Amino acid sequence: MLLLLAGTVLPLAAADKNPPWEKPLREGRYLYLDNCSVCHEINRPKKNKFGPSLFGLFQSEKMPLSRAKPTDELVAAKIKNGGVIMPSFRDYLTDEQIEKLIAYIRSRH
């Protein structure tokens, strides 16, 4: 009887907490490391890599190259469509993954 009760309590407790890999900022960090970190710095305001630094992107008045005010929609479009040198990620990242990536970038300031 005790084993049966424990079996019903554990799944309910586990349902309240997402595993670490399902937390949006953590997943966004992993997506950044896997897809963006080669070209973009995110921990320092200075440009130390090929692409512009993403540090404090959403706190700035203008995006590094387009000079437009950074919004989730504009950053998502850049990720999906790429740019002159930046590749398109529309075939590699889902909309949900892009949202988590943007949430992570937004958190870095």
MOFENUR-V853803 format. One record per residue. N is the residue number from 0. RES is the residue in three letters. SS is DSSP state (A for helix, B for strand, O for the rest). Layout:
N_RES_SS + N_RES_SS
//
This chain:
0_MET_O + 1_LEU_A + 2_LEU_A + 3_LEU_A + 4_LEU_A + 5_ALA_A + 6_GLY_A + 7_THR_A + 8_VAL_A + 9_LEU_A + 10_PRO_A + 11_LEU_A + 12_ALA_A + 13_ALA_A + 14_ALA_A + 15_ASP_A + 16_LYS_O + 17_ASN_O + 18_PRO_O + 19_PRO_A + 20_TRP_A + 21_GLU_A + 22_LYS_O + 23_PRO_A + 24_LEU_A + 25_ARG_A + 26_GLU_A + 27_GLY_A + 28_ARG_A + 29_TYR_A + 30_LEU_A + 31_TYR_A + 32_LEU_A + 33_ASP_A + 34_ASN_A + 35_CYS_O + 36_SER_O + 37_VAL_O + 38_CYS_O + 39_HIS_O + 40_GLU_O + 41_ILE_O + 42_ASN_O + 43_ARG_O + 44_PRO_O + 45_LYS_O + 46_LYS_O + 47_ASN_O + 48_LYS_O + 49_PHE_O + 50_GLY_O + 51_PRO_O + 52_SER_O + 53_LEU_O + 54_PHE_O + 55_GLY_O + 56_LEU_A + 57_PHE_A + 58_GLN_A + 59_SER_O + 60_GLU_O + 61_LYS_O + 62_MET_O + 63_PRO_O + 64_LEU_O + 65_SER_O + 66_ARG_O + 67_ALA_O + 68_LYS_O + 69_PRO_O + 70_THR_O + 71_ASP_A + 72_GLU_A + 73_LEU_A + 74_VAL_A + 75_ALA_A + 76_ALA_A + 77_LYS_A + 78_ILE_A + 79_LYS_A + 80_ASN_A + 81_GLY_O + 82_GLY_O + 83_VAL_O + 84_ILE_O + 85_MET_O + 86_PRO_O + 87_SER_O + 88_PHE_O + 89_ARG_O + 90_ASP_O + 91_TYR_O + 92_LEU_O + 93_THR_O + 94_ASP_A + 95_GLU_A + 96_GLN_A + 97_ILE_A + 98_GLU_A + 99_LYS_A + 100_LEU_A + 101_ILE_A + 102_ALA_A + 103_TYR_A + 104_ILE_A + 105_ARG_A + 106_SER_A + 107_ARG_O + 108_HIS_O
//
